[in-house]
Amino acid sequence: PSQMGNLLSPRQVVNITGRDCVNSDYLNDYCMTDAEYIAEIRYELRPTVFEVCILLMYLAVFVVGLVGNALVVAAVLRTSQMRSATNLFLLNLALADFLVILLCLVPTVIEDIMETWVFGDLACRVLKYLQPVSVAVSVLTLTFNSVERLLAICLPMWVKATKKRIVSLILLIWTVAMATKVHYPLKMRAVHYSGLPQGEVLLTQCKSSWEVNMTAIAIAAAASASNSTQTDSFPMSPTQSFDMIGNIVDSVVFFILPFAWMLIAYAVICRRLWHAVVPGESLRRSASDRRSVSGSVVNSTASAGAGGGGASNRRKLDATLKQRRRTALMLIAIVVIFFVCYLPVHVLRA
């Protein structure tokens, strides 16, 4: 753990107690009893002011995200008018984001602050499986929603969203997300810190199997470094190779491809919304042209009588155009936010 410094792995035996430790059977290199060593580690792990501030920020995100998504789910389920085919995607997205906040944010914050996995081996396997599943469902829902919007705007007469088709797509989303993450419970496990007595949960880590293997290799390399001047290169283990390939595939399937598709789809939609002629606008222009070429008093009077209605129609058309362009800007914001939020995650995993 980053905060421990040399407390967990000193370069040499350090006697900080003044005891005769030559023939002792202490597990640590500080000539401490287990209780003293654990107390020292707990003291070093106490939250800093910076960590408390980060924790408060996470708490605000947790409350807003949890309540907001719960309200969306409740509104769609309780209001019959909102149970449309299109809103089923919104319902699924809110449910997925609710799970992301509940399953990802809470355990991750606790693990980061305490530098300890306190939930046990079973929860390590289950939570580390459900976390990427919920994220994948959220990403795939955004992607499929962009498909539906593209079809609804560009091919409204050919493709119509039905509840049956949307439900089938949602089931497909969950199936793909769960199937592609099935290796997580197989590779994840809770690893006990060897410098502490068995049964002590402090500093336990939830890691993949190849991380555990690489940690053992690093310890062996550090132990042999003082006896050899030659730098050894350790071959990549099969599990590590599989994990790295899996991370690359995961980044392509759940970040690069969805981002590319949403970028293209929403670009087409924005172009269509921005430049599309509003129904009735062509008729208004034709009527205006006819009025401009008419010179009779009767036609002028009729035009004046229709002027009020024309002004009203003009306001409605302007409002429609503004709404369309506002929607286009919102779609652009969705793509930008998706890219900004998910890029660091996949870069850090690479």
N, C-alpha and C positions, 0 to 999 in steps of 0.2 A: 504493500500500500504506500502511496506517495507520501503521506504524512509521517510515516514511521522513521524515515531516514535510516540511520545505522542501528536503530534499536533492535530490529529484527534480524539483521545480517551484518554484524560488525566485522571489520577486517581481521580482528584478532580478539582473543578473550580479554574482556575488560572487567576487572573486579571493582565494583562501585560500592561494595558492602563492607569491605575490610575483613571478610571471613576467609578462612583457609579452604580454598576451593579445589585444591589439587586432587583430592580423592573423593570429591563430591559427585553425586549423581544428578545434578541439576540438568534440566532439559535445555536451559538457555545459557548464553555465554556471559552473563552478568553476575553469576553467583547469587541469584535470587531464588527465593521460594516461588512456587507456582502462583500463589496468591499475590505476592509482591510484583511479579512480572506482569500478571494480568492487570493489576491496578495501575501499573506504569503505562501499559498499552492503552488502557481506557482513558488515562489522563491525556496522553498524546492524541487520542482520537476525538477529544472534545471539540465541538463545532467552533469554528472561528467566526468573527464578525461578518466576514465576507460570505461564509456558508449560511449564516442565519439570514442575511439579505437575500441570497439566492433561494433559500427555503421559502421565504415570504412571497417571493415572486412566483415560485412554483405553486404555492398555496392559492394565490389569486387566479392563476391559470386553471388550476384544478376546479375551483368553485365555479368560475364563469363557464368553463367548458362543460362541466358535468351538468350544471343547472340548465344551460342553454340547449344542449343536445337532448336532455330529458324533456324539456318543454316542447321541442320540435316533435319528438316521438309522441308525446301525449296529445299534442294538437292534431297531428295527422290521424291518430287512432280514434280520438274522441269526436272529431268533426267529420261528418259524413261528406260534406262538400269538398273536403281536402283529400279524400281517398281516391284521387284520380290516378291514372296510370303513370303520369309524369311524377307525381309526388311520392310514388313508391320508391323511386330512386333517392329522393330526399330523405325518406324514412330510413332506408338502408344505410345511407351515408351518415345520418345522425346516430344510428345504432352503432356503426363501426367506430365513429369518432368517440362515442361514449365509452366503448371498450378500450380504445387506445388510451384515453385519459385514465381510466380506472386501472387497467392492467399494466400499462407501460410507465406512466408517470409516478404512481405511488411506490411500487417496488424499486424503481430505478433511483428515485430520490433517497429512499431509506438506505439502499445499498451504497450510494455515493457518499452520503453523510457519515454513516457508521463504518464504511469500508468493510462491511460484513454482510454476507447473505444469511439472514436470520430465519428464512422460511422453510428450510429443510430441503432434502434431495428431491422428493416428489414434486414439491412446488417449483423447484428449479427446472425440472423437466417440463412440467405442465405450463407454467407461466412463460418460460422462454419459447414455448411453442405457440401459445395463444397471442403473445405480443406481436410477432411478425405476421400472424394470420390476420389480426384485426387491422394492421397497417396495410396489408395487401388488399383486404376487402375495401378499405377506404380508397386506395389508389385505383383499383379496378372499377369501383363505382363511379368515380370521377371520369374515368376513361369511357365507360359504356354510356354514361350520361351525355358526354360530348357527341358520341355516335347518334344517340337519339335526337339531340338538338339539331345536328346537321341534317338528318333525314327529315325532321319535322319542318325545317325552314326551306331546305332546297328541294325536297320531294314530298310536299304535303299531300298531294293527291294520290301518290303511289304507296306510301308507307304511313300507316297510322299506328300510333302507340296504343296497344291494348293491355289490359291488366294481366291477361294470361301470358302474353309475351314478355312483359316486364318481370313478372314473377319467375318465369323460366330463366331469364337473364340473371336475376338475383341469385337463384339457386346455383347457376353456373359459376357465378363469381365466388360464392362461398366454397364450392367444390374445388375450384382451381386453387384458391388461396390455401385451403386445408391440405390439399394433395401436394402442393409444391413446398410446404414447410414441414412435411412429415418426418424429415430427418432430424429436426431439432430435439425432440425428446429422446432420440437414440444417442445423440452425441453429447448432450449437456449433462453435467453432474455437479453436485456440491462437493467441493474439495476442502478438507479440514487442514488447517495450518499445523504443520508437523512440530512446530516449536512449543505447542501448548498441549496440555493433557487431553486425552480422548474424552469426548463428551462436552468439551468447551467449544461453544459455537463462535466465539470471537475470532474474527479474521477469516472465517470460512468464505470461500469464493464459489460462485456459480460459473463454471467455465466449460468450454467445449473440450473434448478429449484431446485434440491436438495441442491446445494451449497448455494442458497439463503436461503433455510429453515434452513440449518445448521448454517449459519451466525446469523440468528435470534435466534436460540437456544443458541449459544455461548454468544450473548449479554445478553440474559435473565439469563444465568448461571452466568455471571460476575456481573450482577446487584444484584443477590440474594446471591452471595458468602459472602458478608459482614454481612448478616443477618443470615447465617446458617453455622455451622461448618461441616455439613454432606455433603459429596460429592455425588451429584446426577448423576446417569447414565441415559443417554437419549437413548431410543430405536431408532434403525435405521428406518428412514422413508421408506415407500414403494418405493418412487422415488429414494432414495439413494440406496436401495437394487437393484433395476432394473438397475441403472447406473453402479454399481460395477459389477454386473453379465455381463452387456453389455461390460464393459472394459475387463473382463476376456475372454469372447467369442471372442472379437475383437483381443486380443493378440494371442489367439490360432489360429484363422482362418487366420489372416493377418501377423503373425510373426513366430510362432512356426512351424506350418504345412508347410508354404512355405520354411522356412529355412531347415527343415528336408528333404523335397523333393529335394530341390536344392543340398543339401549336398550329398544325395544318387545318384541323377542323374548325377551330375558332377563328382562324384567319379568313377562311371561306365564309363563315357565318357573319363575321364583322363586315366583310366586304359587301355581302348581300344586304345586310341591315342598313349599312351606311348609304349605299347608293340605290337601294330599291325605291321604286315609285309607290307612294302610298295610294291604296285604292281610293278613287274619287278625285285624286289630284289632276289626272289627265282630263277628266270631265270639267273640272274647274277652269283649267287653262283654256280648253276649247270654248267654254262659255264666255270667258274673258275676251278671247280673240273675236268672237262673234259680236260682242258688245262694242268692241273698239271700232269695227268697220261699219256698224249701223249708225246712220245719221238721222233717222226719223225721230220725231218727238215721241211717238208711241213707244218705240224701242228704247229711247232714252229713259222714259218714265218707267218702263218695265225693268230696265236695268237698275234704276235707282231703287225700285221696290225690291229687287233681288239682292241689292247691295248689302242689306243687313244680314241676309242669310249667307251671302258670300263671305262676309267678315267672320261670321260664326264658324263657317266651314274652314276658313283659313286658320283660325285659332285651333280647331280640332286637329287639323293636319299638322300644324307646327308642334302641337303637344305629342302627336304620334311619332313624329320624326325625332323629337327630343328623347322620348321614351326608348325608341329603337337604339339611338346612339348611346344612351345611358346603359342600355343592356350590352351593347358592344364593348364599352369600356369596362363593364363588370367582367365580361368574359376574358378580356385581356388581363385584368387583375388576377383572375383565377389561375391563369397559366404562369404569370410571374410569381405569385405566392407559392404555387406548387414547386416551381424550380428552386426558389430561394430556400424553402423549408426542407426539401428532400436532398438537395445537392450535398450539403455538409455531411449528412448521414452516410451517404454512399461513398463520399471521398474518404472519410475516416475509416470505413470498412475495407477500403481497397489495399 
